[in-house]
């Protein structure tokens, strides 16, 4: 699955394959995110809505 991430090093949005889904925070204050890796090995994180998180097939 592809998703749009903001790459800080190149200061632009990039499309990358989502490698995993992550939940941050405590119960009741969760934040949902997709993780990806750039071609040169840097990690990317994009915070998404709960509906996007649950709909994603990873």
PyMOL Python script that loads the backbone (N, CA, C, O; Angstrom):
from pymol import cmd

cmd.read_pdbstr("""\
ATOM      1  N   UNK A   1       0.836  -1.173   0.000  1.00  0.00           N
ATOM      2  CA  UNK A   1       0.000   0.000   0.000  1.00  0.00           C
ATOM      3  C   UNK A   1       0.882   1.238   0.000  1.00  0.00           C
ATOM      4  O   UNK A   1       1.818   1.332   0.794  1.00  0.00           O
ATOM      5  N   UNK A   2       0.597   2.173  -0.870  1.00  0.00           N
ATOM      6  CA  UNK A   2       1.343   3.438  -0.939  1.00  0.00           C
ATOM      7  C   UNK A   2       0.622   4.502  -0.125  1.00  0.00           C
ATOM      8  O   UNK A   2      -0.604   4.505  -0.019  1.00  0.00           O
ATOM      9  N   UNK A   3       1.414   5.406   0.450  1.00  0.00           N
ATOM     10  CA  UNK A   3       0.858   6.531   1.206  1.00  0.00           C
ATOM     11  C   UNK A   3       1.793   7.720   1.029  1.00  0.00           C
ATOM     12  O   UNK A   3       2.972   7.547   0.722  1.00  0.00           O
ATOM     13  N   UNK A   4       1.275   8.907   1.220  1.00  0.00           N
ATOM     14  CA  UNK A   4       2.056  10.126   1.105  1.00  0.00           C
ATOM     15  C   UNK A   4       2.712  10.451   2.450  1.00  0.00           C
ATOM     16  O   UNK A   4       2.047  10.480   3.485  1.00  0.00           O
ATOM     17  N   UNK A   5       4.016  10.694   2.419  1.00  0.00           N
ATOM     18  CA  UNK A   5       4.791  11.045   3.610  1.00  0.00           C
ATOM     19  C   UNK A   5       5.528  12.344   3.336  1.00  0.00           C
ATOM     20  O   UNK A   5       5.829  12.658   2.184  1.00  0.00           O
ATOM     21  N   UNK A   6       5.820  13.103   4.385  1.00  0.00           N
ATOM     22  CA  UNK A   6       6.640  14.295   4.241  1.00  0.00           C
ATOM     23  C   UNK A   6       8.074  13.930   4.597  1.00  0.00           C
ATOM     24  O   UNK A   6       8.358  13.512   5.719  1.00  0.00           O
ATOM     25  N   UNK A   7       8.971  14.091   3.634  1.00  0.00           N
ATOM     26  CA  UNK A   7      10.384  13.795   3.845  1.00  0.00           C
ATOM     27  C   UNK A   7      11.090  15.081   4.255  1.00  0.00           C
ATOM     28  O   UNK A   7      11.211  16.009   3.455  1.00  0.00           O
ATOM     29  N   UNK A   8      11.552  15.137   5.496  1.00  0.00           N
ATOM     30  CA  UNK A   8      12.158  16.348   6.046  1.00  0.00           C
ATOM     31  C   UNK A   8      13.467  16.686   5.350  1.00  0.00           C
ATOM     32  O   UNK A   8      13.773  17.862   5.152  1.00  0.00           O
ATOM     33  N   UNK A   9      14.232  15.691   4.981  1.00  0.00           N
ATOM     34  CA  UNK A   9      15.534  15.939   4.369  1.00  0.00           C
ATOM     35  C   UNK A   9      15.401  16.621   3.008  1.00  0.00           C
ATOM     36  O   UNK A   9      16.146  17.553   2.709  1.00  0.00           O
ATOM     37  N   UNK A  10      14.464  16.166   2.190  1.00  0.00           N
ATOM     38  CA  UNK A  10      14.285  16.772   0.868  1.00  0.00           C
ATOM     39  C   UNK A  10      13.219  17.866   0.870  1.00  0.00           C
ATOM     40  O   UNK A  10      13.006  18.529  -0.145  1.00  0.00           O
ATOM     41  N   UNK A  11      12.542  18.056   2.019  1.00  0.00           N
ATOM     42  CA  UNK A  11      11.518  19.081   2.209  1.00  0.00           C
ATOM     43  C   UNK A  11      10.426  18.996   1.146  1.00  0.00           C
ATOM     44  O   UNK A  11      10.058  19.992   0.524  1.00  0.00           O
ATOM     45  N   UNK A  12       9.918  17.772   0.956  1.00  0.00           N
ATOM     46  CA  UNK A  12       8.857  17.554  -0.022  1.00  0.00           C
ATOM     47  C   UNK A  12       8.064  16.317   0.345  1.00  0.00           C
ATOM     48  O   UNK A  12       8.529  15.464   1.102  1.00  0.00           O
ATOM     49  N   UNK A  13       6.858  16.230  -0.202  1.00  0.00           N
ATOM     50  CA  UNK A  13       6.051  15.034   0.001  1.00  0.00           C
ATOM     51  C   UNK A  13       6.529  13.953  -0.961  1.00  0.00           C
ATOM     52  O   UNK A  13       6.846  14.227  -2.119  1.00  0.00           O
ATOM     53  N   UNK A  14       6.573  12.724  -0.463  1.00  0.00           N
ATOM     54  CA  UNK A  14       6.984  11.587  -1.274  1.00  0.00           C
ATOM     55  C   UNK A  14       5.976  10.457  -1.099  1.00  0.00           C
ATOM     56  O   UNK A  14       5.303  10.374  -0.072  1.00  0.00           O
ATOM     57  N   UNK A  15       5.874   9.604  -2.085  1.00  0.00           N
ATOM     58  CA  UNK A  15       5.044   8.410  -2.008  1.00  0.00           C
ATOM     59  C   UNK A  15       5.958   7.244  -1.638  1.00  0.00           C
ATOM     60  O   UNK A  15       7.023   7.067  -2.228  1.00  0.00           O
ATOM     61  N   UNK A  16       5.532   6.456  -0.660  1.00  0.00           N
ATOM     62  CA  UNK A  16       6.334   5.307  -0.234  1.00  0.00           C
ATOM     63  C   UNK A  16       5.401   4.185   0.189  1.00  0.00           C
ATOM     64  O   UNK A  16       4.247   4.418   0.551  1.00  0.00           O
ATOM     65  N   UNK A  17       5.919   2.961   0.139  1.00  0.00           N
ATOM     66  CA  UNK A  17       5.157   1.797   0.580  1.00  0.00           C
ATOM     67  C   UNK A  17       5.126   1.745   2.098  1.00  0.00           C
ATOM     68  O   UNK A  17       6.166   1.847   2.749  1.00  0.00           O
ATOM     69  N   UNK A  18       3.946   1.587   2.656  1.00  0.00           N
ATOM     70  CA  UNK A  18       3.785   1.484   4.103  1.00  0.00           C
ATOM     71  C   UNK A  18       4.323   0.135   4.552  1.00  0.00           C
ATOM     72  O   UNK A  18       3.945  -0.903   4.009  1.00  0.00           O
ATOM     73  N   UNK A  19       5.209   0.150   5.548  1.00  0.00           N
ATOM     74  CA  UNK A  19       5.797  -1.095   6.038  1.00  0.00           C
ATOM     75  C   UNK A  19       5.070  -1.631   7.263  1.00  0.00           C
ATOM     76  O   UNK A  19       5.008  -2.843   7.469  1.00  0.00           O
ATOM     77  N   UNK A  20       4.510  -0.720   8.089  1.00  0.00           N
ATOM     78  CA  UNK A  20       3.772  -1.174   9.268  1.00  0.00           C
ATOM     79  C   UNK A  20       2.876  -0.070   9.799  1.00  0.00           C
ATOM     80  O   UNK A  20       3.025   1.102   9.452  1.00  0.00           O
ATOM     81  N   UNK A  21       1.940  -0.476  10.653  1.00  0.00           N
ATOM     82  CA  UNK A  21       1.040   0.458  11.329  1.00  0.00           C
ATOM     83  C   UNK A  21       1.446   0.518  12.794  1.00  0.00           C
ATOM     84  O   UNK A  21       1.820  -0.497  13.382  1.00  0.00           O
ATOM     85  N   UNK A  22       1.372   1.723  13.391  1.00  0.00           N
ATOM     86  CA  UNK A  22       1.807   1.919  14.769  1.00  0.00           C
ATOM     87  C   UNK A  22       0.767   2.751  15.506  1.00  0.00           C
ATOM     88  O   UNK A  22       0.146   3.643  14.927  1.00  0.00           O
ATOM     89  N   UNK A  23       0.580   2.444  16.807  1.00  0.00           N
ATOM     90  CA  UNK A  23      -0.289   3.244  17.667  1.00  0.00           C
ATOM     91  C   UNK A  23       0.578   3.855  18.758  1.00  0.00           C
ATOM     92  O   UNK A  23       1.295   3.144  19.462  1.00  0.00           O
ATOM     93  N   UNK A  24       0.510   5.183  18.894  1.00  0.00           N
ATOM     94  CA  UNK A  24       1.255   5.897  19.920  1.00  0.00           C
ATOM     95  C   UNK A  24       0.279   6.414  20.967  1.00  0.00           C
ATOM     96  O   UNK A  24      -0.904   6.590  20.677  1.00  0.00           O
ATOM     97  N   UNK A  25       0.757   6.659  22.174  1.00  0.00           N
ATOM     98  CA  UNK A  25      -0.046   7.282  23.217  1.00  0.00           C
ATOM     99  C   UNK A  25      -0.629   6.285  24.192  1.00  0.00           C
ATOM    100  O   UNK A  25      -0.368   5.084  24.124  1.00  0.00           O
ATOM    101  N   UNK A  26      -1.430   6.820  25.104  1.00  0.00           N
ATOM    102  CA  UNK A  26      -2.057   6.004  26.135  1.00  0.00           C
ATOM    103  C   UNK A  26      -3.520   5.756  25.778  1.00  0.00           C
ATOM    104  O   UNK A  26      -4.053   6.350  24.841  1.00  0.00           O
ATOM    105  N   UNK A  27      -4.147   4.885  26.527  1.00  0.00           N
ATOM    106  CA  UNK A  27      -5.546   4.545  26.266  1.00  0.00           C
ATOM    107  C   UNK A  27      -6.411   5.797  26.365  1.00  0.00           C
ATOM    108  O   UNK A  27      -6.340   6.535  27.348  1.00  0.00           O
ATOM    109  N   UNK A  28      -7.217   6.028  25.353  1.00  0.00           N
ATOM    110  CA  UNK A  28      -8.046   7.205  25.293  1.00  0.00           C
ATOM    111  C   UNK A  28      -7.404   8.380  24.578  1.00  0.00           C
ATOM    112  O   UNK A  28      -8.091   9.329  24.201  1.00  0.00           O
ATOM    113  N   UNK A  29      -6.079   8.324  24.387  1.00  0.00           N
ATOM    114  CA  UNK A  29      -5.346   9.389  23.702  1.00  0.00           C
ATOM    115  C   UNK A  29      -4.435   8.804  22.625  1.00  0.00           C
ATOM    116  O   UNK A  29      -3.294   9.237  22.461  1.00  0.00           O
ATOM    117  N   UNK A  30      -4.950   7.818  21.896  1.00  0.00           N
ATOM    118  CA  UNK A  30      -4.141   7.152  20.888  1.00  0.00           C
ATOM    119  C   UNK A  30      -3.942   8.030  19.658  1.00  0.00           C
ATOM    120  O   UNK A  30      -4.809   8.824  19.295  1.00  0.00           O
ATOM    121  N   UNK A  31      -2.788   7.871  19.029  1.00  0.00           N
ATOM    122  CA  UNK A  31      -2.491   8.482  17.732  1.00  0.00           C
ATOM    123  C   UNK A  31      -2.069   7.352  16.812  1.00  0.00           C
ATOM    124  O   UNK A  31      -1.296   6.476  17.202  1.00  0.00           O
ATOM    125  N   UNK A  32      -2.571   7.376  15.612  1.00  0.00           N
ATOM    126  CA  UNK A  32      -2.346   6.298  14.661  1.00  0.00           C
ATOM    127  C   UNK A  32      -1.391   6.769  13.574  1.00  0.00           C
ATOM    128  O   UNK A  32      -1.485   7.900  13.098  1.00  0.00           O
ATOM    129  N   UNK A  33      -0.466   5.885  13.183  1.00  0.00           N
ATOM    130  CA  UNK A  33       0.545   6.284  12.207  1.00  0.00           C
ATOM    131  C   UNK A  33       0.901   5.139  11.279  1.00  0.00           C
ATOM    132  O   UNK A  33       0.745   3.965  11.613  1.00  0.00           O
ATOM    133  N   UNK A  34       1.387   5.520  10.093  1.00  0.00           N
ATOM    134  CA  UNK A  34       1.977   4.589   9.140  1.00  0.00           C
ATOM    135  C   UNK A  34       3.478   4.839   9.136  1.00  0.00           C
ATOM    136  O   UNK A  34       3.925   5.981   9.240  1.00  0.00           O
ATOM    137  N   UNK A  35       4.248   3.771   9.017  1.00  0.00           N
ATOM    138  CA  UNK A  35       5.700   3.877   8.942  1.00  0.00           C
ATOM    139  C   UNK A  35       6.153   3.387   7.576  1.00  0.00           C
ATOM    140  O   UNK A  35       5.545   2.486   6.997  1.00  0.00           O
ATOM    141  N   UNK A  36       7.234   3.989   7.059  1.00  0.00           N
ATOM    142  CA  UNK A  36       7.815   3.592   5.786  1.00  0.00           C
ATOM    143  C   UNK A  36       9.315   3.850   5.844  1.00  0.00           C
ATOM    144  O   UNK A  36       9.821   4.461   6.786  1.00  0.00           O
ATOM    145  N   UNK A  37      10.018   3.370   4.818  1.00  0.00           N
ATOM    146  CA  UNK A  37      11.462   3.556   4.728  1.00  0.00           C
ATOM    147  C   UNK A  37      11.780   4.113   3.340  1.00  0.00           C
ATOM    148  O   UNK A  37      11.240   3.638   2.341  1.00  0.00           O
ATOM    149  N   UNK A  38      12.658   5.122   3.276  1.00  0.00           N
ATOM    150  CA  UNK A  38      13.062   5.688   1.994  1.00  0.00           C
ATOM    151  C   UNK A  38      14.055   4.757   1.312  1.00  0.00           C
ATOM    152  O   UNK A  38      14.510   3.778   1.903  1.00  0.00           O
ATOM    153  N   UNK A  39      14.384   5.069   0.074  1.00  0.00           N
ATOM    154  CA  UNK A  39      15.323   4.232  -0.681  1.00  0.00           C
ATOM    155  C   UNK A  39      16.725   4.252  -0.076  1.00  0.00           C
ATOM    156  O   UNK A  39      17.486   3.296  -0.228  1.00  0.00           O
ATOM    157  N   UNK A  40      17.067   5.355   0.619  1.00  0.00           N
ATOM    158  CA  UNK A  40      18.389   5.408   1.247  1.00  0.00           C
ATOM    159  C   UNK A  40      18.366   5.003   2.717  1.00  0.00           C
ATOM    160  O   UNK A  40      19.345   5.220   3.431  1.00  0.00           O
ATOM    161  N   UNK A  41      17.243   4.407   3.186  1.00  0.00           N
ATOM    162  CA  UNK A  41      17.202   3.805   4.514  1.00  0.00           C
ATOM    163  C   UNK A  41      16.664   4.648   5.649  1.00  0.00           C
ATOM    164  O   UNK A  41      16.631   4.187   6.790  1.00  0.00           O
ATOM    165  N   UNK A  42      16.239   5.877   5.371  1.00  0.00           N
ATOM    166  CA  UNK A  42      15.680   6.716   6.429  1.00  0.00           C
ATOM    167  C   UNK A  42      14.226   6.344   6.683  1.00  0.00           C
ATOM    168  O   UNK A  42      13.513   5.941   5.763  1.00  0.00           O
ATOM    169  N   UNK A  43      13.788   6.478   7.932  1.00  0.00           N
ATOM    170  CA  UNK A  43      12.400   6.136   8.253  1.00  0.00           C
ATOM    171  C   UNK A  43      11.500   7.350   8.088  1.00  0.00           C
ATOM    172  O   UNK A  43      11.914   8.490   8.294  1.00  0.00           O
ATOM    173  N   UNK A  44      10.248   7.070   7.709  1.00  0.00           N
ATOM    174  CA  UNK A  44       9.234   8.102   7.538  1.00  0.00           C
ATOM    175  C   UNK A  44       8.027   7.736   8.381  1.00  0.00           C
ATOM    176  O   UNK A  44       7.699   6.558   8.528  1.00  0.00           O
ATOM    177  N   UNK A  45       7.365   8.741   8.934  1.00  0.00           N
ATOM    178  CA  UNK A  45       6.155   8.531   9.731  1.00  0.00           C
ATOM    179  C   UNK A  45       5.088   9.500   9.262  1.00  0.00           C
ATOM    180  O   UNK A  45       5.357  10.682   9.049  1.00  0.00           O
ATOM    181  N   UNK A  46       3.880   8.994   9.103  1.00  0.00           N
ATOM    182  CA  UNK A  46       2.736   9.842   8.757  1.00  0.00           C
ATOM    183  C   UNK A  46       1.601   9.510   9.707  1.00  0.00           C
ATOM    184  O   UNK A  46       1.163   8.362   9.778  1.00  0.00           O
ATOM    185  N   UNK A  47       1.127  10.498  10.431  1.00  0.00           N
ATOM    186  CA  UNK A  47       0.004  10.294  11.331  1.00  0.00           C
ATOM    187  C   UNK A  47      -1.290  10.348  10.516  1.00  0.00           C
ATOM    188  O   UNK A  47      -1.471  11.222   9.668  1.00  0.00           O
ATOM    189  N   UNK A  48      -2.181   9.399  10.790  1.00  0.00           N
ATOM    190  CA  UNK A  48      -3.415   9.260  10.019  1.00  0.00           C
ATOM    191  C   UNK A  48      -4.604   9.160  10.969  1.00  0.00           C
ATOM    192  O   UNK A  48      -4.447   9.008  12.180  1.00  0.00           O
ATOM    193  N   UNK A  49      -5.783   9.250  10.392  1.00  0.00           N
ATOM    194  CA  UNK A  49      -7.000   9.116  11.190  1.00  0.00           C
ATOM    195  C   UNK A  49      -7.222   7.649  11.567  1.00  0.00           C
ATOM    196  O   UNK A  49      -6.649   6.741  10.967  1.00  0.00           O
ATOM    197  N   UNK A  50      -8.055   7.451  12.559  1.00  0.00           N
ATOM    198  CA  UNK A  50      -8.353   6.095  13.009  1.00  0.00           C
ATOM    199  C   UNK A  50      -9.035   5.303  11.896  1.00  0.00           C
ATOM    200  O   UNK A  50      -8.777   4.108  11.747  1.00  0.00           O
ATOM    201  N   UNK A  51      -9.896   5.944  11.117  1.00  0.00           N
ATOM    202  CA  UNK A  51     -10.587   5.251  10.035  1.00  0.00           C
ATOM    203  C   UNK A  51      -9.620   4.810   8.949  1.00  0.00           C
ATOM    204  O   UNK A  51      -9.759   3.712   8.411  1.00  0.00           O
ATOM    205  N   UNK A  52      -8.626   5.658   8.610  1.00  0.00           N
ATOM    206  CA  UNK A  52      -7.599   5.262   7.634  1.00  0.00           C
ATOM    207  C   UNK A  52      -6.751   4.119   8.175  1.00  0.00           C
ATOM    208  O   UNK A  52      -6.383   3.202   7.441  1.00  0.00           O
ATOM    209  N   UNK A  53      -6.445   4.187   9.473  1.00  0.00           N
ATOM    210  CA  UNK A  53      -5.639   3.161  10.120  1.00  0.00           C
ATOM    211  C   UNK A  53      -6.332   1.799  10.085  1.00  0.00           C
ATOM    212  O   UNK A  53      -5.712   0.790   9.747  1.00  0.00           O
ATOM    213  N   UNK A  54      -7.606   1.774  10.430  1.00  0.00           N
ATOM    214  CA  UNK A  54      -8.327   0.494  10.473  1.00  0.00           C
ATOM    215  C   UNK A  54      -8.627  -0.025   9.064  1.00  0.00           C
ATOM    216  O   UNK A  54      -8.714  -1.237   8.868  1.00  0.00           O
ATOM    217  N   UNK A  55      -8.785   0.864   8.083  1.00  0.00           N
ATOM    218  CA  UNK A  55      -9.087   0.451   6.711  1.00  0.00           C
ATOM    219  C   UNK A  55      -7.866  -0.087   5.982  1.00  0.00           C
ATOM    220  O   UNK A  55      -8.011  -0.810   4.996  1.00  0.00           O
ATOM    221  N   UNK A  56      -6.665   0.250   6.445  1.00  0.00           N
ATOM    222  CA  UNK A  56      -5.438  -0.142   5.760  1.00  0.00           C
ATOM    223  C   UNK A  56      -5.205  -1.646   5.884  1.00  0.00           C
ATOM    224  O   UNK A  56      -5.304  -2.214   6.972  1.00  0.00           O
ATOM    225  N   UNK A  57      -4.899  -2.271   4.770  1.00  0.00           N
ATOM    226  CA  UNK A  57      -4.571  -3.695   4.732  1.00  0.00           C
ATOM    227  C   UNK A  57      -3.059  -3.856   4.608  1.00  0.00           C
ATOM    228  O   UNK A  57      -2.499  -3.795   3.513  1.00  0.00           O
ATOM    229  N   UNK A  58      -2.417  -4.060   5.745  1.00  0.00           N
ATOM    230  CA  UNK A  58      -0.951  -4.193   5.744  1.00  0.00           C
ATOM    231  C   UNK A  58      -0.571  -5.518   6.345  1.00  0.00           C
ATOM    232  O   UNK A  58       0.615  -5.834   6.442  1.00  0.00           O
TER     233      UNK A  58
END
""", "prot")
cmd.dss("prot")
cmd.show_as("cartoon", "prot")
cmd.util.cbc("prot")
cmd.orient("prot")
